[in-house]
């Protein structure tokens, strides 16, 4: 690339001398020169040639001297690197120029070998600055894209190496899939400004919870959110993180519902499905668009577990695959679900808080479920007794209704 140099000096012979001394570099396209006789003419020339890379200016000139020109150059947004030239005995002005931002200086009479070396050094410095700015701009763009998906600290770590960290690869991951009940009806009835406020607050709050657990927001599609763990960075405890995150998302979603209910808005419950397994994970956007996401059966299973909540009456449904990987998992079995499009059942669980897990009702549920799983005829009275004491428990009611309708066992076909 040709470097363009603006030489500002009122000596009439300087232009011819410079072009003669740099004729080889000009011929080879390494440099090109523009000349001006004073500071005002230099500013006019810069307006016509904003691509100028370097300014070489004398100090003592008519109309506008080199120091005034230097001050104007430093005021502009595109600060030009400048070499000042002055008489050897004029060190006071040279010192002022350096304090005003000049990159280097030369003394008169000009030694052209010294001028060439100083120009080369300055152009290298300019190129280094440009490369640093380019890298910074790339990092900022990467960080802006990554911040949509990852927690702030993780986004900072990934920004410098986005290509390496987000390349498409098979990974073992945990997936959370969330959805809101009755959201379509809300869209059809709510005013646009209210819907915008609702959804923005909801997604922002849910994202904050995900980032607090160092999860990755892979997709936000309307009211649905897809979250990944163990991607893009390794998280040995990814299953534990995912279930803890799911429970906090549930708590946040319920608190959000209550806040808006107090304002007269009936916002639906957040349903959550969690599963783990292999998936194809990475940036599928190519060079022009960043879209860090995951594909595969693991993602589909998490989405179908989310949908199973509607059938079961629960708000969180996690697979046995992830439950068994969680340290000290607390939850109760839901049943063996044959998800839509599947032929083999998947054991599912409802995660519980420590207090709920320790409550007598949970152990009573476990006993009733064991009877149901074994085909014991006492399963129905066991669930009936639970409904009598815990009528608000949707899962207990679900199993009792199944039994009253003649169902047996814990295998359930979901459509």
N, C-alpha and C positions, 0 to 999 in steps of 0.2 A: 504494500500500500504506500502511495506517495504521501510524504509529509509536506504540508504547506506551511511556509515560514513567511511572516510579514516582517520586513526590515524597515524601520522608521529612522531616517537620518536625512539631514538637509545638505549633506556633502554631495555635490553634483556628480562626482566620479565614482561614488561608492557602488551604485547599481552595476556599472560595467565591471568593476573589480570583483564583486561577489559572483556574478554570473560566469566570469572567466575562471575564478578559482574553484567553483563548484560545477564546472561544465560536465565533468564525468558523471557526477551524481544526478544532475538534471537529465542528461542523456539516458541514463539507466532507469529513470523514473523513480529514483529514491527520494528526491526532494523537488519542490517547485517554490519559486519565490514571488512575492508580491512586495511592491515598494511604495512608501509614503514619505513625504517630506517633513511632516510634523504630526503632532498628536491629533489635531482635528481631522486631518486627511486620513490618519490611521483608523480613527473611529468610523469614518465614512466607509473606508475599505472593508472594515470588519462587518459592517451591515450588509455589504454586497457579498462578502465571502465569510459567512459564519463558520465554515469548516476549518478555518486557520488553526493550526496545531500549536504554533510557537510564535512569540513576538520577540524580535531583537530590536531594542530601541536605544537611541542616544538620549542623553539627559538634556543638554543645552540645545534647544531648537526654538524657532519663532512660533508665535501664536499660542501653541500649547506645548510645554516642555515634557520631557520623559517622565518626571515625577508625577505631574498632573495626569498624564495618560495612564500611568501605573495605577493611580488611585481610582480612575474610572474603570479600568479593567477589573480591579478587585471588587468593585461594586456590582458588577454584572453577575448574572446567575452562572454563566459559563466562564469561569475565571481562567484566563489564558496564562499558561506558564510563560514567564518573561525573563529575558537576559538583558541587563542594562549595560550600556557602554558609556564610559566617560574618561576624561583625562586622568592620568595617574595621580595628579596632585589634588583631585577633587574627591577625596575619600569621604568627606562629610556627606556629599550628595549620594555617593554609593552606599554609605551606611544607612541613610534615610530610605533609599530604594529597597534595600534588603529588609528593613523593618516593615516596609509596606507590602512585602510579599513577593519581591523578585526572587527568582529561583537561583540565579547566578549573575556574575558580572564579569566584564572584560574592560581593560584599559586601552586607551589610544596612545600611540597609533596601533591599529588592530593588527595582531599577528594572526594571519589566516589559518595557520595550522592549529593555533590555540582556539580560534573561532570554530573550526570544524570539530575539534575534540569536545568543546563545550556544547555545541549543538547536538552532537551524537549522544552525549551524556544526558542532556535535557530531554531529548526525544525518547530515550530509554526509560527515563523517569515518568514521562507522560504515558507511555505504553503500560508501565507497571500500575499507574493510577487507574487507567482505563480498565485494565484487567481486574483490579481490585473492586472497582465499581460494578463491573459486569457480574463478578462472582457474588457481590453483595445483593445485586438486583435479582439474580437467580435464586439466591437463598431466601430473599424476602418473598418472591413469588411462590417458591416451594413451601415456605412456612405458611403463607396464606392458604394454599391448597390443603396442606397437611392439617392445619388447625380445624378444618371442617370435620376431620375424622378422628384426630388423636388429641389427647390431653396436651395442654400448653408445653409442659416439660418434654414430653415425648416428641412433640412436633419440632421443638428446637433441636433435639438430638438427631432427628431424622433429616432435617432440612439440608444439612451439608452433604448427605449421602443418599438422596432420595432414590436414585437409580438402583443402588445396591440393596436398600432396605425394603423396597416395595416391588421388586421383580416378581413375576407370576411364578408360583411354586405350590406344590402340594404340602399342606401342613395339617397337623392335628390341632383342631381348634374347638372352642366352645362357642355356641351361637345363642344369642337371646333374640327372640322375635316378639315384638309387642304390637298391640292393636287396641282400638277403643271401641267399646260396644255402642251401637246406635249412632255412629259418627255420620253416616250417610244422611240420616234424618236431620241431624243437626245442621249439616251443610245446606240442606234444602229449606230450612226454616229460619236460620239465624241471619241477621244482617251481616253484610260483608265485613264491616269494620269490627263488629263483635267477634266474628269468626277469626279474623286475622289476629286480634288481641289474644283470644283463647289459644289458638294453635301456636303462636309465637312464644307465649309464656310456657305452654306445655312442653314444646320441643326443647326450649332453652333449659328448663328445669330438669327434664329427663337426661339431656346431654350432660349437664353438670354432674348428675349422679353417676353416669357412665364414666366420665373422666376422673371422678374421685376414686373409682376402682381401677383406673388405668385401662379401661376398655376402649375399643375402637368403634366409632359410629360408621358403619359401612353404608347404610342407606337410610334416608328419611323420605318416605313416599306417602304424602298426605299425613294421615294420623299414624302410620305404621313406621316403626323404627327397627332396624336390624343392627345388632351389636356383636362384635367379635372379641374373643380373648385368645391369647397366645398368637396374636398377629398384630403388627408385623414383627414384634420382638418376642423372644421366648419368655414364657411365664410358667414356671414349673407348677404353680398352684392355680392354673387357669380355671379348673373346674370349681374350686372353692370360691375364687373371685366371681365367677359367673353367677353362682347361686346366691352369694351375698349381694351382688349387684341387683339381681332379679327381685330379691326381697325388699331392697331399699327402693327400687323403682316402684314396686307395688305400694309401699308406704307413702312415697311422694305422690303417686297418682291418686291415692285415696284422699290425702290431705288437699290436693288440688281440687278434687271433686267437691269436697266440703266447703272450701272457700268460695267456689262459684255457685254452689247451691244456696249459700247465704245471700247471694246477689240475685237469686231467682233464675239461674241458668242450670238446666239439667244436663250436666256433662257426664258421659258414660264412664264405666269402669275400664281400667286398663287390664287387658288380658295378656298373659306372658307365657311363652313356651321356651324351654331351654333344652338343648341337646348338644352332644359333642361327637366328634368324629373327623375323618379326613375331608378336606375341601381344597379346591383350587383357589388360591388367594393371591391377590396382588393388584397392581395398577393396570386396569384394562382400558385406560383412556388413550394410550399411545403418547406421542410427543406433544399433541396439541391440547389434550384434555386429561385432567387427573381424576380418575374414578377408582379409588381403592375399594375393592369389594371381594366377595367370595361366591363361588358357584359349586354346586354339587348336592348330593342327596342329604348331606348333613343339614344344609340350609333349609331344604324342603321339609325335612322332618321337624325342625324347630318351628317352622311356620304352621305345620299341621298340629303340633302339640298346643300351640297358641289357640288355634281354632277349636281344639278339643275342650277347652275351658267352657265354651258356650254349652256344649253337650253335658258336661259334668257339673256345671254350676260353680266351679272353682275360678280363681283368678290367676294362679300360677300352676303350671304343669311341667315337670321336668322328667327326662327319661332316666331309666335305670343306669344307662351308660354313664351319665354324668353324676348321678347320685352316688354310685359306688366309688367314684373317683374323688368325691369331696371328703375331706377330713372331718370326722365327727358329724356326718350328715344327720340333720334332724328333719324328719318328715314322716308322712304316712302314705302307704300304698294306695293308689287310686284304682288300679286294675291293669289288665293286659289289653291294651288298645290296638285294634286292627285299624290303622289309619287309612284314610282315603287313598286308594290306588295301591294298597299293600295287601299281601296275603298272610304275612307272618305278624303275630302280635308283638307289641313293645310294652314292657312293664313301665308304668309311669307312677310318679310320686308327687305329692303336694308338700313342698318344704314348709316348715313351721318355725316360729320363733322358739327360743329356748324355754320361755314360760309356757307356751302352748304345748310344746312337746312333752314337758314334765307334768302337765295337768292330767288328772285321772281319766278325763274323757278320751285322751289319746290312746291310753293303754286299753280302754274299753272298746274303742274303735278297732284297735289291732286285733283284739280277741274276736270281735264280730267279723272282721274281714277274713281272719284265718278260718272261721267256720264256713264263710261263703266260698272261700277258695277250696276247701275240702268237700264241699257239697253237703255239709251238715244241715239238717233241717232246722236246727236251732238258730241259724243265721237270721231268719226273719224276726223272731222275737227279740234277738239281740239288737238288731238295728231299730226295731220299734221302740225298745227301751231307751235307746240313745236319742231318738227323735223326741220322745216324751220329755227328756231332760235338756236337750239341746236342739230345740225346734229351728233355731236360726242357722244351723250348720247345713249348708247346701249339699255337701258331699254325702252326708249321712242320709239326708232326704232322698238323694239320687238313688242310692243303693236300695233303700226301702221300696221306692217306687218300682225299681226293676224287679224286685222279688215279688211284689204284689201283682205285677204284670206277667208273672210266670217265668222270668229269667232265672238262670242258674249259673253258678261259677263267676269268675272274675274276668272272663274274656268278653270284650265288647267290640262290636263292629261299628265304626264311625263312618258316616257318609259325608 
